[in-house]
């Protein structure tokens, strides 16, 4: 599969897509042959079920915010296949470096949903991963995790470890200097790193066309001497193939890969945003049929592996599970002063003063 970079050259306007929006595998033998044998219909069915859980857990987070039980939250709606495709490839020993729209991939990599709910509820304990789960805390600072992923991947390479560091970020992050610094460093030192840009077409209210004059984000890799590929981010199989290829390259010592997952943010930027103020509703309607879950429903139905009855049963099951998760999240002990205690070994004087002021105003702590 290593030739996919020439087969799908972003400079030639070629995007990797194996399953289209109608759930149909490409009729081109050169494309359909890219589907690896381990990605069976049964595995795709299991992946769909996990994506449905992701979608429902994501919607629950939105509902919790709307009812005042959670703070600002960034939805993954429409981007489930991008994260599922990567999650199927990543190994437990790999490191995940997320941005703030990664509920799906974080859950797949071992972060409990209750931890993420707790984090968005304002509880610092939600940032602490379970033991042996290789995931750093959510990065609200746009783009910083790309640099961290290059550093982590370089450490892996120096230790000759057979694992990778995977960073997720949005199209807006590619306008940050961090992106170019990370790419330049990665081109020179060839770390065990994969950079996945979830190009969902919008950076808050700024469209992708305002981020760069480049036709694609993937082609930016060329300037740094590394391979880049644009993938239909709503195509589970295409994402799996791209991430698998990138991981194999890194393990062989061939360095970084830039993957542009061409997808769409169906919801608002966060629950504090109102996309109707800047985004044409017709654009959203155009993308709704491309929803990755709808695509997989069509594919699985053609294989007699999906029915509405099955969907209803799963939905009812997941609703109960997610309600139990909410109770767990709300039961996690929260001390507001924790916000001061997990950055510095020794708290700077100005933060120590702020902590003391907080404690004075909250005597019950």
C-alpha positions, 0 to 999 in steps of 0.5 A: 500500500506504500504507493498510495501517495503517488496513486492519490497525489493531492497536487493532481486533485486525487483524494483517497476514497474506497467507499462512497457516500452511497456505501458502495465500494469503488469499482476501480480494481486498483482502488478496491484492492487497497482494502486490506483483508483484515478489514472484514464486513464483520469488523466494519459492523463492529466499527459501525456499532462503536461509531453509533455509541460515539455519536450518542455519547457526543449528543449526550454531551451537547444535551448536558451542556444545554441543561447546565450540567456541563461546560463548553463542549466541542462536538465530533458529529460528522467526524466519527469515521475519521476517528474510528479509522485511526482507532482501528489501526492504533495499538495500545502502545502508541501515543495519542495527542488530541486537540479538543474535538476527539471524544471518539479516538480518545475513547477508542484509545482507552480514555473512559467517557466519564473522564471526558464528561468530567473534564468538560464539567470543569473537573481537572481529574478528567485529564488524568488517564487511566494507568497504561493508557498512552494519551496526553491531556486535551490541548485547547491551545491550537496546534501545540500538540503537533510539536509534542507529537514530533518530539514524542515520535523522535524519542520513539525512533531514538529508542528503536521502539515499534510504536508511533505518536498520533496527533489530531488537529483541525484545519485552522491549526495549519495556519499556526506556526506550530504546524510548519515548525512541526513539519519542518522538524519532522522532515529532517529527523523522520520521527515515528509520528502521524499528523492527522488534520481533521479538515472539517471546513471551518475553524470556528467561523472562518472557512477553510478557504481563508486558512490557505491558498493551497488547494489541499492541506495534504500538499503542504507536506511536499515542501517539507519532504514528507508524504501527504495524502488527502482522504475522504474522512467520512470513508472508514475504509479509506481512513483505515488504509491511510493510517495503516500505511502511515503507521507502517512507514513510521515503524520502518523508520521512514518518518512522518506522514501528513493525512488530511481527512476531508470531512465536515463539522455538522454541528457548531464549533462548540456549544458556545457557538452559533454556526447559523450566524456565519454558515449557509444552512444549504451547505450543511444540508449538502453534507448531511447525506455524506454522514459516515454513519449513513454511509455504513448503514447502506453498506451493511444493509447491502450485506444483510448486516444492518436493519432498523430493528438492530439499530433501535436495539443498540440505541436503547442499550447505549442510552442506558449505558450512557446514562450510567456514565453520566452518573459516574462523571458527576460522582467524581470528586471535584475540588476547584483548587485542583486547577492550580495543582497540576502544571507546576512542581512549585506554584508561582507566587501569583498563582499561589495568591490566586489559589489562596483567594479561591480557598478564602471565598470557598471555605467549604473546600 
